[in-house]
Amino acid sequence: MTISIPKGTKDILPSEIYRWHWVEEAFRACCDRYGYTEIRTPIFEHTELFRRGVGDTTDIVQKEMYTFELAGRSLTLKPEGTSPVVRAFIENKLYADPMPAKYYYVTPCFRYEKMQKGRQRQFHQFGIEVFGTDNMLADAEVIALAMEFLDRLGIDDLSLRINSIGCPNCRAEYKKVLQDYLRPKLEQLCETCKDRFDRNPMRILDCKSPTCQEITRDAPRMMDYICEDCRGAFDRLKENLTSLSIPYIVDAGIVRGLDYYTKTAFEIVSDKIGAQATVCGGGRYDHLIEEIGGPPTPGVGFGMGIERLLLVLEAAGIAIPKPDTCDVFIAALGREAESKALLIAQNLRTEGFRVLTDVMGRNLKAQLKYADRSEASYTLIIGENELDRGVVTLRNMKESTQKEIKFEEIAAEIR
């Protein structure tokens, strides 16, 4: 029986990996300009981390996590990147460092959800986190970094949508208002949302069920019930974005799919990939670190799916430059020539050249054909005749010219 790849996953093949490298390098460079440093966390964590961090009434925790039991412990493949970074921040006492703390990550994540274009069950995510400040300057910087990164990739026609989803103080009143609206329709909700009605009715607004979406379409909006502190923070965010000349749309429908968000919530949307149009999403989470066991520390950040980003680039017709993979191919004829080719190749590699040699025992014609397929810029040909005279034949593959040069002249000629 042939073993195939699990549903919802995808191989990233050598022929396409350069596209991933290109966006990853651009993201790392952008984070570096803003003063962020990379953090790497384990691929799995204790399940309780996500129950407390993401929220046990969310779709992610209730329906989508890959959880397994081992030696009496419940472990989960991480479904998102923020909670593990928070856990690392607390466990390693990084809160003792000067604030703000600014981190970025590039990581695989796992969610058992309905597959759609740009949405896999194993997906990869860019993310940044800022800990230690509740100043709306940080929120504006986080958004500015995301917008600059996407702009540098050449993506236009993006829409920034922002909202305030309040704080625990103003959510208490909104919870009652929302429950009053939903109560006459309670029996029409899906079973999951019926359970959410008493515990966390705001999660009903984020339900993917078409019936629940229709019921909540005209529901009261959190924006109409936020307290003065949250409203003032939202006004400052808008002022900061205006100062940065970043256009935005206030969208009261944005609530994000994780319980830890407070105040700022935002999405960057593209119209190029259909219904799953969100390229980047994030916001503020001022109580998450305390909820997971750390000292009271505000935070703000975003996550961005790499697969979806690559779809946007493709839909926009943005060509990702394919790098040269081989500077020199060395074709050798005979055992002594093969030994010399190994030595020349090693010397050239130490000088920074990308070098391929034949390890298949092909004849000259087959070696030259392979050199052409490898897109080598140059081919060196060494046979007994060349060995006796201390030279190689240097063939320029792009110009279809060739000449003989001495061994010691090779590096200078191809540099």
C-alpha positions in Angstrom: 0.0 0.0 0.0 1.3 3.4 -0.9 1.4 5.8 2.0 0.1 9.3 1.1 0.4 12.6 2.9 -2.2 13.3 5.6 -5.2 15.3 4.5 -4.8 19.0 5.2 -1.0 19.0 4.9 1.3 19.8 2.0 4.9 19.1 1.0 6.9 22.1 0.2 9.0 20.9 -2.7 12.6 22.0 -3.7 11.1 23.6 -6.8 9.0 26.0 -4.7 11.0 26.5 -1.5 12.7 29.6 -2.9 9.3 31.4 -2.7 9.1 30.6 1.1 12.7 31.7 1.6 12.0 35.0 -0.1 9.0 36.0 2.1 10.7 34.6 5.2 13.8 36.7 4.6 11.8 39.8 3.9 9.8 39.3 7.1 13.0 38.8 9.2 14.5 41.9 7.6 11.4 44.0 8.4 11.3 42.8 12.0 15.0 43.6 12.4 14.4 47.2 11.2 11.8 47.6 13.9 14.0 46.1 16.7 12.3 42.7 17.1 14.3 39.6 17.9 13.4 36.0 17.0 12.0 33.5 19.6 11.4 29.8 19.0 9.0 27.7 21.1 8.3 24.0 21.0 5.9 22.4 18.5 3.7 21.1 21.3 2.7 22.5 24.7 0.6 21.4 27.7 -3.0 21.6 26.6 -3.9 23.8 29.6 -1.8 26.6 28.1 -4.2 26.9 25.2 -7.4 26.4 27.3 -6.3 29.3 29.5 -4.7 31.4 26.8 -6.9 31.0 23.6 -10.0 30.3 25.7 -12.0 27.2 26.2 -15.1 28.6 24.5 -13.3 29.2 21.2 -13.7 27.1 18.1 -9.9 26.4 18.3 -10.1 24.8 21.7 -13.5 23.2 21.4 -13.2 21.8 17.8 -9.8 22.2 16.2 -6.8 21.3 18.4 -4.6 18.2 17.9 -4.5 16.9 21.4 -3.0 13.6 22.7 -2.3 11.9 26.0 1.1 10.7 26.9 2.3 9.4 30.3 -0.7 10.9 31.9 -0.2 14.3 30.5 -2.4 16.1 27.9 -0.3 17.7 25.2 -1.4 19.8 22.1 0.3 20.7 18.8 0.3 24.5 18.9 -2.7 26.0 17.1 -1.4 29.5 17.3 1.8 31.3 18.2 1.1 33.9 20.9 0.3 31.7 23.9 3.6 29.7 23.6 5.6 33.0 23.4 3.8 34.2 26.5 4.6 30.9 28.3 8.3 31.3 27.4 8.2 35.0 28.6 6.9 33.9 32.0 8.8 30.7 32.5 12.2 32.3 31.6 11.4 35.4 33.6 11.9 37.7 30.6 9.7 40.2 32.3 12.8 41.1 34.3 14.4 42.5 31.1 14.0 46.2 30.1 10.5 46.8 28.6 9.1 46.7 26.0 10.0 43.2 25.0 9.7 42.7 21.2 9.7 39.3 19.6 8.9 37.7 16.3 8.5 34.1 15.2 8.1 31.9 12.2 6.4 28.6 13.1 4.1 25.8 11.9 0.7 25.6 13.6 -2.0 22.9 13.6 -5.8 23.1 13.5 -8.3 20.5 12.5 -10.6 22.7 10.6 -12.4 22.7 7.3 -9.9 23.0 4.5 -10.3 26.0 2.1 -8.1 27.8 -0.3 -5.1 29.0 1.6 -6.2 27.2 4.8 -4.5 23.9 5.7 -4.6 21.8 8.9 -0.9 22.3 9.2 0.0 25.9 8.3 2.8 28.3 8.8 2.6 31.6 10.6 4.6 34.8 10.9 4.0 36.6 14.2 5.2 39.5 16.3 4.5 40.3 20.0 5.2 43.4 22.1 5.0 43.0 25.8 5.2 45.7 28.6 3.3 48.7 27.3 -0.4 49.7 27.0 0.5 52.8 24.9 -1.4 52.9 21.6 1.9 53.9 19.9 2.8 50.2 20.2 -0.5 49.1 18.5 0.2 51.6 15.7 3.8 50.3 15.3 2.6 46.7 15.1 0.2 47.6 12.3 2.8 49.7 10.6 5.2 46.8 10.5 2.6 44.5 9.0 1.7 47.1 6.3 5.3 47.9 5.5 6.2 44.2 5.1 3.2 43.6 2.8 4.1 46.8 0.8 7.7 45.7 0.4 6.5 42.5 -1.1 4.6 44.5 -3.7 1.1 43.8 -2.5 -1.4 46.6 -2.9 -5.2 46.8 -2.8 -5.1 45.9 0.9 -7.6 47.2 3.4 -6.9 47.7 7.1 -9.9 47.2 9.3 -9.8 48.1 13.0 -12.2 47.7 15.9 -12.2 48.0 19.7 -13.6 44.9 21.5 -13.4 46.6 24.9 -12.1 45.4 28.2 -13.5 43.2 31.0 -15.2 46.3 32.6 -17.2 47.3 29.6 -17.8 43.8 28.3 -19.9 43.0 31.4 -22.7 45.4 30.2 -22.3 44.3 26.6 -22.6 40.6 27.6 -26.1 41.3 29.1 -27.2 43.3 26.0 -26.0 40.5 23.6 -27.6 37.8 25.7 -30.9 39.7 25.6 -30.7 39.9 21.8 -29.8 36.3 21.4 -32.2 34.8 24.0 -35.3 34.6 21.7 -33.2 32.9 19.1 -31.3 30.6 21.5 -32.9 27.3 20.2 -31.8 28.2 16.6 -28.1 28.4 17.5 -25.8 25.5 16.9 -25.1 23.2 19.9 -21.7 24.8 20.5 -23.1 28.3 20.6 -25.9 27.2 23.0 -23.1 26.2 25.4 -21.4 29.6 24.8 -24.6 31.6 25.6 -24.0 31.7 29.3 -20.2 31.4 29.4 -19.0 33.7 26.7 -21.7 34.9 24.2 -19.2 37.1 22.3 -17.8 33.8 20.8 -21.1 33.3 19.1 -20.3 36.4 17.0 -17.3 34.4 15.7 -19.1 31.1 14.9 -18.6 29.7 11.4 -22.1 28.2 11.3 -24.1 29.9 8.5 -27.2 29.8 10.8 -25.4 31.5 13.7 -23.8 34.0 11.3 -27.3 35.0 10.0 -28.7 35.3 13.6 -25.8 37.6 14.7 -25.8 39.7 11.5 -27.8 42.5 13.2 -26.6 41.9 16.8 -25.6 44.9 18.9 -21.9 45.8 18.4 -19.3 46.0 21.1 -18.2 49.4 19.8 -21.4 51.0 21.1 -20.8 49.8 24.6 -17.1 50.4 25.2 -16.0 52.4 28.3 -14.4 55.8 28.2 -10.9 54.4 28.7 -11.3 52.0 25.7 -12.8 54.7 23.6 -10.0 57.0 24.4 -7.4 54.3 23.5 -9.2 53.7 20.2 -9.2 57.4 19.4 -5.4 57.5 20.0 -4.9 54.5 17.8 -6.8 56.2 15.0 -4.7 59.4 15.5 -1.5 57.4 15.4 -2.5 55.6 12.2 -3.4 59.0 10.6 0.0 60.4 11.6 1.6 57.4 9.8 -0.6 58.0 6.7 -2.1 54.5 7.1 -5.7 54.5 5.9 -8.2 52.4 7.9 -11.8 51.4 8.1 -13.6 51.0 11.4 -15.3 47.6 11.2 -17.5 46.8 14.2 -17.7 43.2 13.0 -14.1 42.3 13.9 -14.0 40.3 17.1 -11.1 37.9 16.3 -11.3 34.2 17.1 -9.4 34.1 20.4 -10.6 35.1 23.8 -7.5 36.9 24.9 -8.0 40.1 22.9 -8.9 43.4 24.6 -9.3 46.8 23.1 -7.6 46.9 19.7 -8.5 44.2 17.1 -7.5 44.5 13.5 -7.4 42.7 10.2 -5.6 43.3 7.0 -7.8 42.1 4.1 -7.1 41.3 0.5 -9.8 41.0 -2.2 -7.6 38.6 -4.3 -8.2 35.3 -2.5 -12.0 35.0 -2.2 -13.9 34.6 1.0 -10.9 33.8 3.1 -9.6 37.3 2.6 -7.8 38.0 5.9 -4.0 38.1 5.3 -3.1 39.3 8.8 -4.9 39.6 12.1 -4.0 40.8 15.5 -4.7 43.0 18.4 -4.1 43.8 22.1 -4.2 41.3 25.0 -3.6 43.2 28.2 -4.5 40.3 30.5 -3.2 37.3 28.8 0.2 37.1 30.5 -1.5 37.4 33.9 -4.0 34.8 33.0 -1.3 32.3 32.1 0.5 32.9 35.4 2.8 35.9 34.9 2.8 39.4 36.4 0.3 41.9 35.0 1.9 42.8 31.6 0.0 44.3 28.6 0.7 43.0 25.1 -0.1 43.5 21.4 0.8 41.6 18.3 -0.3 39.9 15.1 -0.2 36.6 13.2 0.0 36.2 9.4 -0.5 32.9 7.5 2.4 32.2 5.1 0.4 29.9 2.8 -2.3 32.6 2.4 0.3 35.3 1.8 1.8 33.2 -1.0 -1.6 32.9 -2.6 -2.1 36.7 -2.5 1.3 37.1 -4.2 0.4 34.7 -6.9 -3.1 36.2 -7.4 -1.5 39.7 -7.7 0.9 38.4 -10.3 4.0 39.3 -8.2 6.9 37.3 -9.5 9.3 36.0 -6.8 12.8 36.0 -8.2 14.2 32.5 -8.5 17.8 32.4 -7.3 20.7 30.8 -9.1 21.3 27.4 -7.6 24.7 26.5 -9.2 27.7 28.7 -10.1 29.9 25.9 -11.5 29.4 22.3 -12.6 32.7 20.3 -13.0 32.6 17.5 -15.6 35.4 15.0 -15.2 36.5 12.2 -17.5 38.6 9.4 -15.9 39.5 8.5 -12.3 42.4 10.9 -12.0 40.3 13.8 -13.4 37.5 12.9 -10.9 39.9 13.2 -8.0 41.1 16.6 -9.3 37.5 17.7 -9.8 36.8 16.9 -6.1 39.7 19.0 -5.0 38.8 21.9 -7.3 35.2 21.8 -6.1 36.1 21.9 -2.5 38.5 24.8 -3.0 35.8 26.8 -4.8 33.2 26.1 -2.2 35.5 27.4 0.5 35.6 30.7 -1.5 31.8 30.9 -1.5 30.9 29.3 -4.9 28.1 26.9 -5.4 29.6 23.9 -7.1 28.2 20.6 -8.4 30.2 17.6 -9.5 29.2 14.3 -11.2 28.7 11.5 -8.7 26.9 9.2 -11.1 29.7 8.1 -13.4 28.1 9.6 -16.4 29.8 10.1 -19.8 30.7 13.6 -20.9 27.6 14.2 -23.0 25.3 13.2 -20.1 27.3 15.4 -17.7 27.0 18.4 -19.9 23.2 17.8 -20.2 23.0 17.6 -16.4 25.0 20.8 -16.1 22.5 22.5 -18.4 19.5 21.3 -16.4 21.1 22.4 -13.2 21.3 26.0 -14.7 25.0 26.2 -13.9 26.6 29.5 -15.0 29.8 27.8 -15.9 31.0 24.3 -16.6 34.6 23.1 -16.1 35.7 20.2 -18.2 38.7 18.1 -17.0 40.1 15.1 -18.9 43.4 13.4 -19.1 44.6 15.9 -21.7 43.7 18.8 -19.5 45.4 17.2 -16.5 48.6 16.7 -18.3 48.8 20.4 -19.3 47.5 21.8 -15.9 44.4 23.4 -17.5 40.6 23.1 -17.6 38.2 24.0 -20.3 35.9 26.7 -19.0 32.5 26.9 -20.7 30.3 29.9 -20.2 26.8 28.3 -20.3 24.9 31.6 -20.8 27.1 32.9 -23.6 27.9 29.5 -25.2 31.6 30.3 -25.3 34.6 28.4 -23.9 38.3 28.7 -23.4 41.2 27.0 -21.6 42.5 28.4 -18.3 45.0 27.3 -15.7 43.9 25.7 -12.5 44.9 28.7 -10.4 42.9 31.0 -12.6 39.5 29.3 -12.1 38.2 31.4 -9.2 39.2 34.7 -10.8 37.6 33.8 -14.1 34.2 32.9 -12.7 33.9 35.4 -9.9 
